[in-house]
Amino acid sequence: MHPSGVQFGLSRGLLQLRGEEVLLADRLLEAISIEAQMRRHLRKPPIDGNFLVEMTVRAAEEALADDQGARKKDYVPFFAQLNRMMYYTCSRVAERARIARKEPKRLVTEPAFWEEFSKAALTVKVKPGKNMEQLQKSLFKVCHKLVKERFAANDPDNVRHVDLIAYFIFNFWNATGLLPMTQAVVIMGSQL
């Protein structure tokens, strides 16, 4: 992030430093986590554009609602890189629950977690006429259950972030091609 964007975020309590990493402040993380909980309660699709980024931008805008002193040259760099800060923050939360690990240039799903998901995904029943959105919802339920178990076992103090991290890792898998491959295997397996 551009230094002026970092300074803007730090000075307004939107970002925090953890070592040398710049992450979302706890209040933004809590806000997007609550929105993720509402999204799941409303049974919205787990894959839907960039909804995680949109939730993060909304949370930052709401936190800045009363800030009249913001200059465009300061807040533009902040918002331009907000998606990256959300990614880094969710990566670290997922890492504490042993769902994924952040490497210098990428996020890697923990092999044991992926193995658990892959095996559980094979139990998903695909009925004739089931569309891709329904299949994604079924696979998301599997993902969510396993994320919840991981938090309970490895990071119980942050179990309130289960919905957010389940959406995060599920969308990460979709973006990297793992989810479409899993969907194809589940569909093929149901036809045997």
Steps between C-alpha positions, in 0.01 A plus 500: 500500500620852428646660815237776499225234488659316792536822697139590424376159617717492812411854604127424477514162668416309182833316478740356752859382494584144600875481479576633155161403358221748444161342576143616544427638845296275725192721467496454119558127536211480746273701267564280196470190715154612618398569140621151401284355778197690367576385147505138609181546705331641188623197301664707231722321247856429619643607164373840388747736338729686740259514793782466756670811362166682486435414866845632594452825309158551662649443846778753433254755358275461804799542732590821315145638485569774754851583376482840328878552492583233245681620190458319170876457457507310831191282478533397134821297565336349807190380313705396196679235708224413747429171325862393555478587870181293528677208330802521733281533808273206412810297410640555850169412667478182288859420589433515875219246454733279291285526189766659282845648530636820356825465312693805379332513160185291543243333721506121523216286632624272777527154339318326787212748473478455122502122543214521753302723264568281195382186678191671641420653160468153352206437733301784340213355302438649159144449392403523135411857419709648783657818368848631573378751761331220696814289478710793624264549794530131589880514478504821702309325779776239508767770503323697772465194724871423470603864556285504814668183625846646432422817691360303793816288515769756418374853560188495718539868596427594139212262426288808420696525171392155374255634240745759366788254469278231347395750231860615463651154449211384279540803272878454507451144375266627230751763383787249490303231316481250786126541548408449131716184498324376814161570345596302191616203710179506705287510184698220334490292818123532521463362149684175574 
